[in-house]
């Protein structure tokens, strides 16, 4: 961990490998500063034999000026579930500098990752830039959930810029970016944007079986939709008035499609 001007730099690193006995070992599990990692009881990751890790916030972060990162690398055949103990709050710093939060996920052949953190909350006057990068081998499987909440109860949001880039077998699969809150391009909260909703989320599911049997495109209720991607993948996007109703929509998508 190192200071970065008025903020700090901290990185949490996970490496998961198949242990040769049908399970998954974690030879690297290292956190810094506000990013603490704990091995927890296995809850899935492709069935029996998967490992499970929880990211625990050890202090208030990210503050303006902070540079935080989480890196996870899965070797061939490794199976891992990663969650977090609580929501992440983007908080304003003293000098108005933006905070940055980067995530890099690398999956080798036959690896399976369920990336299921708790929501990110954009607090009033905060400025956070999030970038999640995913690199998948052709036979890897991924379930990635992102949830973003604009402001706490009754609070105006800060500025949130978020980007998700995914490659599969070295080729682009998905690259999307959004910006919300004061300072974002006009129209972000209009009828073609969030339309007044304060919780938005998505599920990205990458599975080789979709190459022959992709889920059908279509709506999920009034404020969510399933979109097959140009590859063995599907993207679910959803809006909701609050975090609880957003989670209910995304959980129902996972349950109903057996993801």
Secondary structure by P-SEA (a helix, b strand, c coil): cccccccbbbbbbbbbbccccccccccbbbbcccbbbbbccccccccccbbbbbbbbccccccccbbbbbbbbbcccccbbbbbcbbbbbcccccbbbbbbbbbbbbcccbbbbccccbbbbcccbbbbbbbbbbbcccccbbbbbbbbcccccccccbbbbbbbbbccccccbbbbbbbccccccccccccccccccccbbbbbbbcccccccccccccccccccccccccbbbbbbccccaaaaaaaaaaaaaaacc
